[in-house]
Amino acid sequence: MQFDLTGRKAVVTGAGSGIGLACVRALAAAGAQVLGGSRTVGPELLAATPHTLTVDLVTEEGAQTLVKHALAEFGGIDILVNNVGGGVKLAAGFLDIDDDTWREAFELNVLTAIRTTRQALPSLVERQGAVINIGSINATLADPRLGHYSAAKAALATVGKSLSAEYSPKGVRINTISPGPVRTRVWTNPETARSAGLTPEEFIEAVPRMTGLSTGRIIEPEEVATLVVLLASGKVPSITGSDYSIDAGMSRPALR
């Protein structure tokens, strides 16, 4: 199936690397004009799109700045990919997660998406567009060491469903994608590998075994980006309010 997004205008947050960068590349390859917003605009993002903006979406004015820039550049927004997220700080358990960690998790993973969507919705309604939130399989596979992150991603998925209930009748399709372990800085950070007594290459090879990926391989950012393009395309207009997992079999039922 070919996707032609020629003439569509897209905004991707957290576009500087990983899933966000893969989404920029995939949407642009399908013909969309893409604005990539990121705290750091590096050479890879500049090579993927001529439309970039250095922006911090954790700040209250960040979303307004990004959307205003997109409207000035493009005249409208058809596709919004809320990819900003993170704060994956392993804790010993619930009592080890302080208020600041809870607050940061929700600011980064939920409020950034809420604020950006709020700013973009008038244009998305006008142009019958799509919102795709990038969540996490941790929203349903809760880990007590990541209680803050799991709760934030669960909240993001719920926000997507409630927005869909309100805005699907107005022509806006809103969905969430919840990946398992993806080859991003969370897993490729040399410090993470070093703490496990492994080289970065050995650590990446060990991730499928450590996390129970039945495919035997870590998920690539391009896989998530491919689903983003499908959901953005409108080829299946009845998909809205859904939460799709790309987890390499991580959440399969346990064998008895």
N, C-alpha and C positions, 0 to 999 in steps of 0.2 A: 504494500500500500504506500502510495506516494503522498506526501503532505506538502501543500502549497500554501504558505502563509504570506505570500506577496501582498503588500499593502497593509499588513497588520503591524501594529505598534506594540512592543512588549517592554515591560520593566522587570528586571531581575534584581532582587536584593541579595546581598552577600555574594556578589558576582566575581570576586577576585580570585577564587580558587575552588577546587573541589566540585561539588554538585552545582553550585551557582555558575561557575565558569563553564562547565559542561552544558548547562541549560542555555547560556548565552550562545555558545557555539552551535548547538542543535537548532535553536530557534532561528538564528541567522542563516544557517545552512538551508532551512526550509523557506527562506525568503523574507522573514520578518525583519523590521528595523528594531534593534534592541538597545535599550539603555541599561547599562550595567552599573548598579550602585554598590560601592564598597568602601570600607574604611581606608583601604589601600588600593590604589589603581596601579597595577604593575604592568610589565610588558606583555604578559599573556592575555590579559583582558584587553589591552589596547590593540593587540593583534586580532582579537575576536570581534571587536565592534569599534567603530569610530565614536560611538556615543557612550561616554562614561561620566561618572560623577563621584567625587570623593565625598562621602557622607557617613555620618554616624547615626544610625537609626535608633540607638538606645536613647538619644536625646529627644525631647518632645518635639523640637522643631525639625528634626531630621526627615521625617516622613513628608512633611509639608514642602520642604526644600526639594526633595527628590521628585515628588509628583508635579510640582510647579515647573521644574526643569523639564520633565518629560512632556508636559503639555505645551511648553514653549517650543521644544524641539520638534515634536511630532504632531501637535494639534489634537491629540487624543490618545487614549490608552485602550487597547483591545485585550491585552494579556498582562496579568500581574502574577509573578512568581515570588512568593514570600519564602525566601530561602534562609534569611538571617537566622542564626540559632547557635547553640553550643552551650558552653558552661558545663561540660561533662567532667565534673570534679568528683572523683570517687571518695566516698566517705566511709568511715568504719560502720556506720549505721545511722538510724534516725536521730539519735541524740547527738551525733557529731555534725549534723547539718544546722548551722546557725541561721538567724534571720536574714543576714546579708546574702547568704548563699541562696536561700529561697527567693529573696527579692530579685537578685541578679538573674536567676533562672527564668522567672516569669517576665521580667523586663526584656530579656534577650530573645526568648522563644515565643512569647505570646503578645506582649504589648507592641513590639516592633511590627508584627503582622497586623494587629488591630489598627494601629495608627495609619499604616500605609494603605490598608484596604479602605479605611474611612475616607482618606483623602482621594483615592482613585475611584471610588464607587460612582460618583456622578457621571464620569466619562465612561466607565464600564457599562452602566445602565444605558446610556445614550447609544453606545456602539455594540450592545449585546455581546459583551465580552466574557472573559473567563478569569477566575482566580485559582491558582494552584498553590496550596500550602505544603511546604516540605516538613513533615513531622518525623516520627521515629517509631520503630517497632517497640521501643521501650515504653511507649504509651500503654501498651497492653501486656508486654512482658516486663512487668515492674521489677526492678532490682533495688533492694533496700539500700545499697550503696549509692544509688542514683535516684533516690526518692524524689528529690527536687526536680531533676531533669525529666523523669518519667511523668510526674504530675503536670509539669508545664506542657509537655508534648500531648498529653491527654487533653488538656485544656484547649490547646490549639486545634485538635481534631474536633472537639465539641463546638468551638467557635465556628469552624467551617460548616458544620451541619446546621447550626442555627442560622447562619448567614444564608445558606442555601435555601432553607425553608422560607426565608423572607424575600430573597432576591431572585430565586429561580423563576417565579411568576413574572418578574420584570426583565427576564431574558439573560441573566448572568448565571453562568455555571460555576459552581464553587466546589472544589474537591481537595482532598489531602492525599499525599503520598507518604507512606511510612516505611523508610528503608531500614534494613538491618545494617550490619557493618559494611561501610563503603570505604574504598581506598581514598581516604582523605587524611588531613593532618592529624586527626584524632588517633589514627592507627599507624601513620608513617613517621610520626615524630620520633627521632632517634633516641630521645630521652626515655620514651615509653619502652622501646625495645631494650635499652640498656638496663632499665630497672628490672626487666624480666631475664636479664643475663643473656640476651640474644642480639645478633646484628639486626638492623632494620629489615633486611631481606628474609632472615630466618623468622623474625616476628610476624611479618606479613604472611609467610607460608603457614605459620602456626595458628593464625586467626580462625580459619574455618574449623579446626579441631577444638580450639578453646571455646568457641561460641556456638558450636553445634550446627554448622552450615552443611546441610545434606548434599549440596552441590560440590563440596570440597574446594571451593574457591571464594575469595572475597568478592563482594559486589563492586562493580566499576561505576564511577559517576555517570558515564554515558548511558548506562541502563536506566537510571532514574530520569535522565534528560529525555530519553526516547519516550517514556510514558508522559512526561510533561508536554512534549510536542503533540502527542495523541490527544490529551485532554484539552490542550489549547486550540486544537484544530477545529473542534466542533463536528468532527466526522461522526461521532456518536453523541448526538445532542441530548439524549436522555440520561447520560451519566452526569449526575450532580448530587451533591451531598454525600459522596462516597469517600471511603478511606481505603486506599490501595496499599497493600504491603508488597515490598520487594525485599524479601528477607532470606532468599536462598534456602528456604525450608527450615529456618530457625524456629518458627513458631508452630511446627507440625506437632500433632498429638504425640505424647510420649508412648513408646512401645512398652507393652506390659509383658 
